[in-house]
Amino acid sequence: MMIVVVGWAPVPRRIILWVVTVRGQMKPYEIAIVGGGIVGLATAHALTRDGNRRVVVLEAETEVARHQTGNNSGVIHSGLYYRPGSLKASNCTRGRDAIYRFCDIHEIPHERCGKLVVALSEEERPRLDELERRGQANGLEGLRRVTGDQLLEYEPNVAGIDGLWVPTTGIIDYIAAAKAMARAMQERGGELRTGARVTGVARRDDGFVIESENGESVHARRLINCAGLQCDRIARMCGSSTSVRIIPFRGEYYKLTPEAEHLVKNLIYPVPDPRFPFLGVHFTRMILGGVEAGPNAVLAFKREGYRWRDLSLADTADALSYSGFWRMAGRYWQTGMGEVHRSLSKAAFVRALQRLVPALRPDQLTRHGAGVRAQAVGPDGKLHDDFVIESAPHMLHVLNAPSPGATASLSIGQTLARMALDS
């Protein structure tokens, strides 16, 4: 609120007018959401449905969906992989159905195309059995076990001895979905501020004052932290004692050349290693055209580090000073070195892909960008495999929401909205 007082005073031969500006406190927002990725926007979408709440989303970049949302593989996950009863399982299956409905309503490019998960050896059959059990427990419709030549009915160029056909998997343009969520919440009175990287949070009796590097401040009664790659730092700014630390892992992709796209009909995935929350290199037909191959998972030396040359001394020191990082490195260093080798050697990357599609040639692949996964790591060095949401008075912190976070976003958003309003 700005109060302007205009007065006059008689002086010889002239009159002086003065203006006194008094800056008062504007009415606070009911809820401020830090982070304009798809989880933050889905939360704002849920909160503004009745049109009566003052909600603001603070996004560090100049536009939404710049990081995890805009650089993933664009898959609508079915809910196959996740432990029944976990947050990932329940939110993925609900979120999958919700995102399909959202895409239909808002005309977002998407397709329910299905995917094939392939076992390449006898040692992988028990893991495929477990995936099938989880899929059934999570209520996946149409799940089908396929063996031998049946695999070729779905993917004529695939190798493998056993597989699962998962018809509920799809592909989507997540950037378009995130922008549609932003428009919907703004049409209902929500506010989006871009270029508003949060630099400080101060507690007050009536809420929080959130400072950003553009010099603006926001006063809000409640705060929801959906800051992705920066979520642990935002939590600490808020005074949270969380022990979780975000360690960034870069996932690099190749793209099939146009003449090789016929080798993949839809999506081909390997059976994942249950020790890691990563799915292994796979093939994904993209909704806007083309076929993507990857990703790997290598340590990034910057939280938004999409290339090897992207380096932040502060981010690197933050990781290296964390005891959980060294415990993680001690446990997984051999796997990590293999991922680095595959990152630096196209031949090694191609060999991994040829296990699924032997006919693929090195000259049929070109580099195709990367994404960075915000992976929460505990002090014990364990990689958190489930979503992590921590609550404090009038605050919520989403501290681990990687894949299937985008698929589950509308479900996570509804959960966060309900928790925030009940706090």
LOROMI-644970 format. One record per residue: residue in one letter; residue number from 0; x, y, z of N, C-alpha, C in turn. Coordinates in steps of 0.1 Angstrom, whole numbers. Atoms other than C-alpha are relative to their C-alpha. Layout:
R,aa,i,n.px,n.py,n.pz,ca.px,ca.py,ca.pz,c.px,c.py,c.pz
R,a,NUM,X,Y,Z,X,Y,Z,X,Y,Z
...
END
This chain:
R,aa,i,n.px,n.py,n.pz,ca.px,ca.py,ca.pz,c.px,c.py,c.pz
R,m,0,9,-12,0,0,0,0,9,12,0
R,m,1,-7,-13,0,13,35,-8,-9,11,4
R,i,2,8,-12,-4,-1,66,10,8,12,-5
R,v,3,-7,-13,5,7,99,-7,-7,12,7
R,v,4,5,-12,-7,2,131,14,5,12,-8
R,v,5,-3,-12,7,1,163,-6,-4,12,8
R,g,6,3,-11,-8,4,196,13,5,13,-6
R,w,7,-5,-13,5,12,233,8,4,8,12
R,a,8,-4,-10,-11,30,260,28,3,13,-7
R,p,9,-2,-14,6,30,297,21,14,5,4
R,v,10,-13,-6,-2,64,312,17,1,12,-9
R,p,11,0,-12,8,74,345,2,0,-3,-15
R,r,12,1,0,15,64,348,-35,-2,-14,-6
R,r,13,2,13,6,58,311,-39,-7,-10,10
R,i,14,6,11,-8,40,280,-27,7,-13,-2
R,i,15,-8,12,1,59,248,-20,-10,-12,2
R,l,16,7,12,-1,41,215,-26,9,-11,4
R,w,17,-9,12,-3,55,184,-9,-8,-13,-1
R,v,18,6,13,0,49,148,-13,7,-9,10
R,v,19,-5,9,-10,54,124,15,-5,-14,-3
R,t,20,5,14,4,53,87,6,3,-9,13
R,v,21,0,9,-11,46,62,34,-3,-14,-6
R,r,22,2,13,5,51,26,25,-5,-9,11
R,g,23,6,9,-10,28,3,44,1,-14,-5
R,q,24,-1,14,3,26,-35,44,-13,-4,-8
R,m,25,11,5,8,4,-49,16,-6,-12,7
R,k,26,6,11,-5,-21,-75,25,8,-13,-4
R,p,27,-9,11,3,-1,-108,27,-7,-10,-9
R,y,28,5,11,7,-5,-136,3,-4,-11,10
R,e,29,3,11,-9,-22,-166,18,11,-11,-1
R,i,30,-10,10,2,4,-190,3,10,5,-11
R,a,31,-10,-2,10,37,-185,-15,7,-13,-3
R,i,32,-6,12,5,51,-213,-36,14,3,-6
R,v,33,-14,-3,5,89,-213,-42,2,-11,-11
R,g,34,-3,10,11,96,-230,-76,-11,-1,-10
R,g,35,10,1,11,78,-228,-110,3,-11,-9
R,g,36,1,12,8,84,-263,-121,-14,-6,0
R,i,37,14,5,1,55,-286,-127,-6,-4,13
R,v,38,6,3,-13,51,-296,-91,-5,12,7
R,g,39,4,-13,-5,50,-260,-79,-13,5,-7
R,l,40,11,-6,8,26,-250,-107,-13,-9,3
R,a,41,11,9,-3,4,-281,-100,-6,3,13
R,t,42,4,-4,-13,2,-270,-64,-8,13,0
R,a,43,8,-13,1,-9,-235,-73,-13,-3,-8
R,h,44,12,4,8,-34,-250,-98,-10,-6,10
R,a,45,9,6,-10,-49,-270,-69,-5,10,10
R,l,46,4,-10,-10,-49,-241,-45,-10,11,-5
R,t,47,8,-11,5,-66,-216,-68,-13,-5,-6
R,r,48,12,6,6,-95,-239,-79,-12,8,4
R,d,49,12,-7,-4,-120,-220,-59,0,15,-2
R,g,50,-2,-14,4,-106,-186,-70,0,10,12
R,n,51,1,-9,-12,-106,-171,-34,13,1,7
R,r,52,-13,-1,-8,-70,-175,-23,10,8,-8
R,r,53,-11,-8,5,-41,-151,-28,12,-9,0
R,v,54,-11,10,1,-14,-175,-41,10,7,-10
R,v,55,-10,-4,9,19,-165,-56,11,-11,-2
R,v,56,-10,10,4,45,-187,-74,13,9,-3
R,l,57,-12,-7,2,81,-174,-72,10,-10,-8
R,e,58,-9,8,8,103,-188,-100,13,8,-3
R,a,59,-13,-6,1,140,-181,-102,4,4,-15
R,e,60,-4,-2,14,143,-183,-140,-10,10,-7
R,t,61,9,-10,7,127,-160,-166,-13,-6,-6
R,e,62,13,7,4,101,-187,-175,-1,-13,8
R,v,63,3,12,-7,86,-218,-160,6,-12,-7
R,a,64,-3,13,5,97,-254,-164,14,0,-7
R,r,65,-13,-1,7,134,-246,-172,9,-11,4
R,h,66,-10,10,-4,150,-274,-153,-5,-14,-1
R,q,67,4,14,1,138,-309,-143,-13,-2,-9
R,t,68,13,2,8,103,-304,-159,3,1,-15
R,g,69,-2,-2,14,117,-292,-192,11,-8,-6
R,n,70,-11,8,5,146,-316,-195,0,-15,3
R,n,71,2,14,-3,132,-350,-187,-3,-7,-13
R,s,72,3,8,12,123,-378,-212,-14,1,-5
R,g,73,14,-2,5,87,-367,-215,-9,-12,0
R,v,74,8,13,-1,72,-400,-203,-11,2,11
R,i,75,10,1,-10,39,-404,-185,1,-14,6
R,h,76,-3,13,-5,49,-432,-162,-13,-7,6
R,s,77,12,8,-4,24,-460,-153,-1,-3,14
R,g,78,0,4,-14,34,-468,-117,5,-14,2
R,l,79,-5,14,0,51,-501,-125,11,-2,10
R,y,80,-12,3,-7,83,-497,-106,-1,2,15
R,y,81,-1,-6,-14,73,-483,-72,-6,-10,10
R,r,82,4,9,-10,69,-502,-40,-15,3,4
R,p,83,14,-2,-4,31,-507,-33,-1,7,14
R,g,84,2,-7,-12,20,-483,-6,9,12,2
R,s,85,-9,-12,-1,48,-458,-12,-6,12,-6
R,l,86,5,-12,5,42,-422,-20,2,1,-15
R,k,87,-1,1,15,56,-428,-55,-11,-8,-6
R,a,88,10,9,6,32,-456,-62,-14,6,0
R,s,89,14,-5,-1,0,-439,-50,-1,13,-8
R,n,90,1,-12,7,8,-405,-64,2,-2,-15
R,c,91,-2,3,15,20,-419,-98,-12,-5,-6
R,t,92,12,6,7,-11,-439,-105,-11,11,0
R,r,93,10,-11,0,-34,-410,-94,4,11,-10
R,g,94,-4,-10,9,-13,-385,-112,0,-3,-14
R,r,95,1,4,14,-11,-405,-144,-13,2,-5
R,d,96,13,-2,5,-48,-405,-147,-4,14,-1
R,a,97,3,-14,0,-50,-369,-138,7,8,-11
R,i,98,-7,-8,11,-24,-357,-163,-6,-4,-13
R,y,99,6,3,13,-41,-376,-191,-13,8,-1
R,r,100,12,-9,0,-74,-358,-182,4,14,-3
R,f,101,-4,-14,2,-56,-325,-180,4,3,-14
R,c,102,-5,-2,14,-40,-330,-214,-12,0,-9
R,d,103,12,0,8,-74,-338,-229,-8,13,1
R,i,104,7,-12,-2,-90,-307,-214,7,12,-6
R,h,105,-8,-12,5,-62,-283,-223,7,-2,-13
R,e,106,-6,3,13,-52,-299,-256,15,0,0
R,i,107,-14,1,-1,-17,-307,-245,4,-12,-8
R,p,108,-4,12,8,2,-330,-270,4,-11,10
R,h,109,-3,12,-8,3,-365,-255,-5,-12,-8
R,e,110,4,12,7,-2,-401,-265,2,-12,10
R,r,111,-1,12,-8,-9,-433,-245,5,-11,-9
R,c,112,-6,9,10,15,-454,-265,4,-14,5
R,g,113,-5,12,-6,26,-481,-240,16,-1,-1
R,k,114,-15,3,0,62,-494,-233,2,-14,2
R,l,115,-5,13,-2,81,-526,-233,12,0,9
R,v,116,-11,2,-9,103,-536,-204,6,-13,-3
R,v,117,-6,12,6,128,-562,-215,11,-6,10
R,a,118,-10,7,-7,148,-588,-196,10,-6,-10
R,l,119,-10,4,9,181,-596,-213,7,-13,4
R,s,120,-7,13,-4,193,-626,-193,-9,-7,11
R,e,121,7,8,-11,181,-653,-169,1,7,13
R,e,122,-1,-6,-13,194,-633,-140,-10,11,2
R,e,123,9,-11,-1,170,-605,-148,-15,-5,1
R,r,124,13,5,-1,139,-627,-148,-7,2,14
R,p,125,6,-3,-13,133,-625,-110,-3,14,2
R,r,126,3,-15,-1,135,-587,-112,-12,3,-8
R,l,127,12,-2,8,109,-588,-140,-12,-5,7
R,d,128,11,5,-8,88,-610,-118,-5,10,10
R,e,129,3,-10,-10,90,-584,-91,-7,12,-6
R,l,130,7,-11,7,80,-556,-115,-14,-4,-3
R,e,131,14,4,3,50,-576,-126,-8,0,12
R,r,132,7,0,-13,40,-581,-90,-4,14,5
R,r,133,3,-14,-4,43,-544,-82,-10,6,-9
R,g,134,10,-6,9,24,-534,-113,-14,-5,3
R,q,135,14,5,-3,-5,-557,-104,-5,6,13
R,a,136,3,-5,-13,-4,-545,-68,-4,15,-1
R,n,137,3,-14,2,-5,-509,-81,-12,3,-9
R,g,138,13,-1,8,-36,-516,-102,2,3,-15
R,l,139,-3,-3,14,-20,-513,-137,-9,-9,-9
R,e,140,9,7,9,-46,-523,-163,7,-4,-13
R,g,141,-6,5,13,-36,-544,-193,14,-5,0
R,l,142,-14,4,-1,-2,-554,-180,1,-15,-6
R,r,143,-1,13,7,10,-584,-201,14,-5,0
R,r,144,-13,6,1,39,-607,-198,2,-6,-14
R,v,145,-3,5,13,55,-614,-232,14,-6,-1
R,t,146,-13,7,0,83,-638,-240,4,-4,-15
R,g,147,-5,5,13,105,-649,-270,-5,9,-11
R,d,148,4,-7,12,90,-639,-303,-12,9,2
R,q,149,10,-9,-4,61,-622,-286,5,14,1
R,l,150,-7,-13,-1,85,-593,-279,0,7,-13
R,l,151,-1,-6,13,88,-587,-316,-13,5,-5
R,e,152,13,-5,4,51,-581,-319,-1,15,4
R,y,153,1,-14,-5,56,-549,-299,12,8,-5
R,e,154,-12,-8,5,92,-539,-309,8,-10,-9
R,p,155,-6,10,9,104,-558,-340,15,-1,0
R,n,156,-15,0,0,141,-548,-334,6,-2,13
R,v,157,-5,1,-14,144,-555,-297,6,-14,2
R,a,158,-6,13,-5,166,-582,-281,-6,-3,14
R,g,159,4,4,-13,156,-601,-250,-7,-13,1
R,i,160,6,14,-2,142,-633,-235,-14,1,6
R,d,161,12,-1,-8,113,-620,-215,-4,15,1
R,g,162,4,-14,-1,93,-588,-211,-13,3,6
R,l,163,13,-5,-4,64,-568,-198,-5,11,-9
R,w,164,7,-10,8,40,-548,-220,-8,8,10
R,v,165,6,-10,-9,28,-517,-201,-8,10,-8
R,p,166,8,-9,10,-1,-501,-221,-4,14,6
R,t,167,4,-13,-6,-8,-473,-196,11,11,-1
R,t,168,-11,-10,1,26,-456,-202,-3,9,-12
R,g,169,2,-9,11,25,-425,-224,11,10,-2
R,i,170,-10,-10,2,45,-396,-238,-8,14,-1
R,i,171,6,-13,-2,38,-359,-233,10,12,-2
R,d,172,-8,-12,0,51,-323,-238,-2,6,14
R,y,173,2,-5,-14,56,-314,-201,2,15,1
R,i,174,-1,-14,0,67,-279,-209,-14,7,-3
R,a,175,13,-5,3,33,-273,-225,-10,-2,11
R,a,176,9,2,-11,15,-289,-196,3,10,12
R,a,177,-3,-10,-11,34,-267,-170,-5,14,-4
R,k,178,5,-13,4,26,-236,-190,-15,1,1
R,a,179,15,0,-1,-11,-246,-191,-4,1,14
R,m,180,3,-2,-15,-11,-250,-153,2,14,4
R,a,181,-2,-14,-3,4,-216,-150,-11,9,-5
R,r,182,11,-8,5,-22,-200,-172,-13,-2,8
R,a,183,12,3,-7,-50,-218,-154,-1,7,14
R,m,184,0,-6,-13,-40,-206,-120,0,15,0
R,q,185,0,-14,1,-34,-171,-132,-14,5,-4
R,e,186,14,-3,4,-69,-170,-148,-9,0,12
R,r,187,8,1,-12,-82,-178,-113,5,9,11
R,g,188,-4,-10,-10,-64,-150,-96,14,-3,6
R,g,189,-14,3,-5,-30,-167,-88,10,9,-7
R,e,190,-11,-9,6,2,-147,-95,12,-8,-2
R,l,191,-13,6,3,34,-159,-111,10,11,-2
R,r,192,-11,-10,1,66,-139,-106,13,-8,-5
R,t,193,-13,6,5,96,-150,-128,12,9,3
R,g,194,-12,-8,-3,132,-138,-123,0,3,15
R,a,195,2,-3,-15,124,-140,-85,8,-11,8
R,r,196,-8,10,-7,153,-162,-72,0,4,15
R,v,197,1,-3,-15,148,-164,-34,14,0,6
R,t,198,-13,-2,-6,177,-151,-14,-1,0,15
R,g,199,1,0,-14,163,-151,21,-15,-1,4
R,v,200,13,2,-5,133,-160,42,0,4,15
R,a,201,1,-5,-14,124,-142,75,-14,-4,6
R,r,202,13,3,-7,98,-155,99,-6,12,7
R,r,203,7,-10,-7,72,-131,113,-11,-7,8
R,d,204,12,6,-7,43,-136,137,-11,-4,-9
R,d,205,11,3,9,19,-135,108,5,-7,-13
R,g,206,-4,8,12,39,-156,83,15,2,-3
R,f,207,-14,0,5,71,-151,62,1,12,-9
R,v,208,-4,-10,10,88,-123,43,11,-7,-8
R,i,209,-9,7,9,105,-138,13,7,10,-9
R,e,210,-8,-10,8,133,-118,-3,5,-7,-13
R,s,211,-5,6,12,144,-123,-39,11,9,-6
R,e,212,-12,-7,5,175,-112,-59,-4,12,-9
R,n,213,4,-11,8,154,-88,-80,-4,12,9
R,g,214,3,-10,-10,149,-67,-48,-14,1,5
R,e,215,14,0,-4,112,-75,-44,-1,-10,12
R,s,216,3,9,-11,98,-91,-12,-14,-4,0
R,v,217,14,5,0,67,-111,-7,-3,-4,15
R,h,218,4,3,-14,48,-114,26,-11,-11,-2
R,a,219,9,10,1,29,-147,29,-2,-7,13
R,r,220,3,7,-12,11,-166,57,6,-14,0
R,r,221,-6,14,1,23,-200,45,9,-1,-12
R,l,222,-11,1,10,52,-212,24,0,-15,-4
R,i,223,-2,14,6,55,-243,1,12,0,-8
R,n,224,-12,1,7,89,-252,-11,0,-11,-10
R,c,225,0,9,11,89,-268,-45,12,3,-9
R,a,226,-11,-6,7,123,-256,-55,10,-10,-7
R,g,227,-8,10,8,137,-288,-70,14,-1,3
R,l,228,-14,0,-2,174,-285,-74,5,8,11
R,q,229,-4,-9,-11,175,-258,-47,-8,-2,12
R,c,230,10,2,-10,149,-273,-24,6,-1,14
R,d,231,-6,1,-13,173,-282,5,5,14,5
R,r,232,-5,-13,-4,188,-247,5,-11,9,4
R,i,233,11,-8,-4,154,-231,6,-5,-4,14
R,a,234,4,6,-13,145,-254,35,9,6,11
R,r,235,-9,-5,-10,176,-243,54,-2,16,2
R,m,236,3,-14,-1,168,-206,46,-12,2,10
R,c,237,13,-1,-8,134,-212,63,3,-5,15
R,g,238,-3,5,-13,152,-226,94,-3,-15,3
R,s,239,2,14,-1,145,-262,87,13,-7,4
R,s,240,-12,8,-4,169,-287,103,1,-13,-8
R,t,241,0,12,8,165,-312,75,15,-5,-2
R,s,242,-13,6,2,194,-336,71,2,-4,-15
R,v,243,-1,4,14,187,-343,34,8,10,-8
R,r,244,-8,-8,9,211,-329,8,-3,-4,-14
R,i,245,1,3,14,205,-326,-29,13,-1,-7
R,i,246,-12,2,8,232,-341,-50,-5,-1,-15
R,p,247,5,-1,14,227,-333,-87,7,-11,-9
R,f,248,-5,10,10,231,-361,-113,-5,4,-14
R,r,249,4,-4,14,232,-352,-150,-3,-13,-7
R,g,250,4,11,9,214,-375,-174,2,4,-14
R,e,251,-3,-5,13,228,-372,-209,-8,-9,-11
R,y,252,8,7,11,208,-382,-241,7,1,-13
R,y,253,-3,-1,14,215,-391,-276,-14,-1,-7
R,k,254,12,1,8,189,-389,-304,3,-8,-13
R,l,255,-2,8,12,184,-414,-332,-1,9,-13
R,t,256,1,-7,12,190,-400,-367,-14,-4,-7
R,p,257,13,3,6,158,-398,-388,-1,-14,-7
R,e,258,0,13,7,168,-429,-409,0,-12,9
R,a,259,0,11,-9,171,-449,-377,-12,-1,9
R,e,260,12,0,-9,138,-440,-360,-9,-12,-2
R,h,261,9,12,2,121,-471,-375,4,-11,9
R,l,262,-5,11,-9,142,-492,-351,-8,-1,13
R,v,263,8,-1,-12,119,-481,-322,-14,5,-3
R,k,264,14,-4,2,81,-480,-323,-5,9,11
R,n,265,5,-8,-11,74,-466,-289,11,2,11
R,l,266,-9,-1,-11,93,-470,-256,6,-14,3
R,i,267,-7,12,-3,119,-497,-248,9,2,12
R,y,268,-7,-2,-13,132,-500,-212,7,-13,4
R,p,269,-6,12,-6,157,-524,-196,-7,-3,14
R,v,270,4,2,-13,149,-541,-163,10,8,9
R,p,271,-9,-8,-8,163,-516,-137,7,-8,11
R,d,272,-7,5,-11,188,-524,-111,-6,5,13
R,p,273,8,-5,-11,169,-523,-78,8,8,11
R,r,274,-9,-8,-10,199,-508,-59,0,15,-3
R,f,275,-1,-14,4,195,-475,-77,-14,5,-4
R,p,276,12,-6,5,166,-451,-83,0,5,-14
R,f,277,-2,-4,14,176,-448,-119,-5,-12,-9
R,l,278,7,11,8,159,-468,-148,9,-5,-10
R,g,279,-8,5,10,189,-473,-170,-2,6,-14
R,v,280,2,-7,13,194,-461,-206,-11,-8,-7
R,h,281,12,6,7,163,-467,-227,-3,9,-12
R,f,282,4,-7,12,146,-456,-259,-14,6,2
R,t,283,13,-6,-2,117,-431,-259,-3,8,-13
R,r,284,5,-8,11,97,-419,-288,-6,13,6
R,m,285,4,-13,-6,91,-382,-282,-13,6,-7
R,i,286,13,-4,5,57,-365,-286,1,10,-11
R,l,287,-2,-10,11,71,-337,-308,8,-5,-11
R,g,288,-8,6,11,90,-361,-330,13,-5,4
R,g,289,-13,5,-2,121,-382,-330,0,-11,11
R,v,290,-2,10,-10,134,-409,-307,13,3,8
R,e,291,-11,-4,-9,156,-402,-277,6,-13,6
R,a,292,-7,12,-6,182,-427,-262,8,5,12
R,g,293,-7,-4,-12,194,-424,-226,-10,0,11
R,p,294,-12,-7,-3,199,-411,-200,10,-9,8
R,n,295,-9,5,-10,230,-421,-180,-2,7,13
R,a,296,1,-8,-13,236,-407,-145,14,3,5
R,v,297,-13,-4,-4,268,-388,-138,-1,11,10
R,l,298,0,-11,-10,276,-365,-109,2,13,-8
R,a,299,-1,-13,6,271,-329,-120,7,9,10
R,f,300,-8,-9,-9,295,-302,-106,-7,14,1
R,k,301,9,-12,-2,267,-276,-107,-14,-5,1
R,r,302,14,5,-2,231,-279,-96,-8,1,-13
R,e,303,6,-1,14,221,-267,-131,11,-2,-10
R,g,304,-12,3,9,251,-283,-148,-4,-10,-10
R,y,305,5,8,11,239,-296,-181,12,-5,-9
R,r,306,-12,4,8,275,-300,-196,11,-2,10
R,w,307,-12,2,-9,308,-312,-182,7,13,4
R,r,308,-7,-12,-3,322,-277,-184,-8,10,9
R,d,309,8,-8,-9,294,-263,-162,5,-3,14
R,l,310,-6,2,-13,311,-258,-128,-4,11,9
R,s,311,2,-10,-11,301,-241,-96,8,-5,12
R,l,312,-8,4,-11,327,-241,-69,-8,-1,13
R,a,313,8,0,-12,300,-234,-43,-8,-13,0
R,d,314,8,12,1,278,-263,-55,9,-12,3
R,t,315,-9,12,-2,308,-287,-56,5,-1,14
R,a,316,-4,0,-14,320,-276,-22,-11,-5,9
R,d,317,12,4,-8,285,-281,-8,-1,-15,0
R,a,318,1,15,1,285,-317,-21,11,-7,8
R,l,319,-11,6,-6,320,-325,-10,1,1,15
R,s,320,0,-2,-15,315,-312,25,-10,-8,7
R,y,321,11,8,-6,286,-335,31,4,-14,2
R,s,322,-4,13,-3,293,-367,49,-7,-11,-8
R,g,323,8,9,7,265,-384,31,5,-2,-14
R,f,324,-6,1,14,282,-377,-3,11,-11,0
R,w,325,-12,9,0,313,-396,7,-5,-15,3
R,r,326,5,13,-2,293,-425,21,-7,-6,-13
R,m,327,6,5,13,273,-427,-12,11,-3,-10
R,a,328,-11,3,10,306,-425,-32,7,-13,4
R,g,329,-6,12,-4,321,-453,-11,-8,-12,-4
R,r,330,9,11,3,291,-475,-18,-1,-2,-15
R,y,331,4,1,14,286,-468,-55,11,4,-9
R,w,332,-10,-6,8,320,-457,-68,2,-8,-13
R,q,333,-2,8,12,323,-486,-93,-10,3,-10
R,t,334,11,-3,9,289,-479,-108,2,14,-5
R,g,335,-2,-14,4,297,-442,-108,11,1,-11
R,m,336,-10,0,10,329,-448,-128,-4,-5,-13
R,g,337,6,5,13,310,-468,-153,-8,10,-7
R,e,338,8,-10,6,286,-440,-158,8,11,-6
R,v,339,-9,-10,6,314,-415,-163,6,-5,-13
R,h,340,-6,5,13,330,-438,-189,-10,0,-11
R,r,341,10,0,10,297,-441,-207,-3,15,-5
R,s,342,2,-14,3,294,-403,-206,11,5,-10
R,l,343,-11,-5,8,329,-397,-221,2,-8,-13
R,s,344,-2,9,12,328,-426,-246,-13,-3,-7
R,k,345,12,3,7,301,-427,-272,-1,-15,-3
R,a,346,0,14,3,311,-463,-280,-6,-8,12
R,a,347,5,6,-12,304,-473,-244,-15,2,1
R,f,348,14,-3,0,270,-456,-246,-8,-8,-10
R,v,349,6,8,11,262,-473,-279,-1,-14,4
R,r,350,0,14,-4,271,-507,-265,-12,-3,10
R,a,351,11,2,-9,246,-502,-237,-14,0,-7
R,l,352,12,-1,7,219,-493,-261,-2,-12,-10
R,q,353,0,12,9,228,-522,-285,-5,-13,7
R,r,354,5,11,-7,219,-546,-257,-15,-1,-2
R,l,355,14,0,2,183,-536,-263,-4,-1,-15
R,v,356,3,0,14,184,-529,-300,13,-3,-8
R,p,357,-13,4,6,214,-548,-316,3,7,-14
R,a,358,-2,-5,14,208,-533,-351,5,15,0
R,l,359,-4,-14,0,216,-498,-339,15,2,-3
R,r,360,-13,-3,3,248,-483,-353,5,13,6
R,p,361,-4,-12,-6,270,-456,-338,-3,13,-8
R,d,362,3,-12,8,265,-433,-368,-15,4,0
R,q,363,14,-3,-1,228,-434,-361,-4,7,12
R,l,364,3,-7,-12,231,-415,-329,7,14,0
R,t,365,-7,-13,-1,238,-378,-323,-3,5,14
R,r,366,2,-5,-13,241,-359,-290,-13,8,1
R,h,367,14,-7,-1,208,-345,-277,-2,5,14
R,g,368,3,-7,-13,212,-325,-245,0,-8,12
R,a,369,0,6,-13,208,-334,-209,-10,6,10
R,g,370,7,-5,-11,188,-331,-178,8,-2,13
R,v,371,-7,2,-13,198,-328,-141,-11,-4,10
R,r,372,9,6,-10,181,-349,-115,4,5,14
R,a,373,-2,-4,-14,177,-334,-80,-2,-12,9
R,q,374,1,13,-8,185,-366,-60,3,3,15
R,a,375,-2,-2,-14,181,-364,-22,8,-12,5
R,v,376,-9,10,-6,208,-382,-3,0,2,15
R,g,377,0,-1,-14,207,-389,34,14,0,6
R,p,378,-13,0,-6,236,-386,59,7,-14,0
R,d,379,-5,14,1,240,-424,57,5,-4,-14
R,g,380,-5,3,14,248,-421,19,-10,-7,-8
R,k,381,10,7,8,216,-437,8,-8,10,-8
R,l,382,8,-8,9,197,-424,-22,-14,-2,3
R,h,383,15,1,-4,161,-416,-12,-7,-5,-13
R,d,384,7,6,11,139,-438,-34,-14,5,-1
R,d,385,14,-4,0,106,-423,-24,-1,15,0
R,f,386,2,-14,-2,91,-388,-25,3,4,15
R,v,387,-2,-5,-14,101,-368,6,-6,14,2
R,i,388,7,-13,-3,78,-341,20,2,2,15
R,e,389,-1,-3,-14,87,-325,53,-8,12,4
R,s,390,9,-11,-4,64,-302,72,5,6,13
R,a,391,-3,-8,-12,69,-275,98,-11,10,2
R,p,392,11,-9,-1,46,-249,112,-2,10,-12
R,h,393,3,-9,11,30,-231,82,10,-2,-12
R,m,394,-9,2,11,56,-246,59,0,-15,-5
R,l,395,-2,13,5,60,-276,36,12,0,-10
R,h,396,-12,1,8,92,-287,19,0,-13,-8
R,v,397,-1,12,9,93,-311,-11,15,-2,-3
R,l,398,-15,2,0,128,-325,-7,4,-11,-9
R,n,399,-4,10,10,127,-354,-32,-12,-3,-9
R,a,400,11,3,9,104,-355,-62,5,-1,-14
R,p,401,-5,3,14,124,-368,-92,-10,-9,-6
R,s,402,9,9,6,109,-393,-116,-7,-10,9
R,p,403,10,-5,9,79,-399,-116,-6,13,4
R,g,404,5,-12,-5,75,-364,-102,-9,8,-9
R,a,405,8,-7,10,62,-349,-134,-13,-7,-2
R,t,406,12,8,1,37,-377,-139,-9,2,11
R,a,407,7,-1,-13,26,-374,-103,-4,14,4
R,s,408,1,-14,-5,25,-336,-102,-13,4,4
R,l,409,13,-5,-4,-12,-330,-101,-5,-7,13
R,s,410,3,6,-12,-16,-356,-74,8,5,12
R,i,411,-8,-6,-10,13,-342,-54,-5,14,3
R,g,412,5,-14,-2,-1,-307,-59,-13,0,9
R,q,413,12,1,-9,-35,-318,-44,4,-3,14
R,t,414,-4,4,-13,-17,-334,-15,6,12,8
R,l,415,-6,-12,-6,4,-303,-8,-11,11,3
R,a,416,11,-10,-3,-27,-280,-11,-7,-4,13
R,r,417,8,4,-12,-46,-301,14,8,1,13
R,m,418,-8,-1,-12,-17,-303,38,2,15,5
R,a,419,-2,-14,-3,-11,-265,36,-12,6,6
R,l,420,12,-6,-5,-47,-256,42,-4,-6,14
R,d,421,3,6,-13,-49,-280,72,10,5,10
R,s,422,-11,-3,-10,-17,-266,88,-4,13,8
END
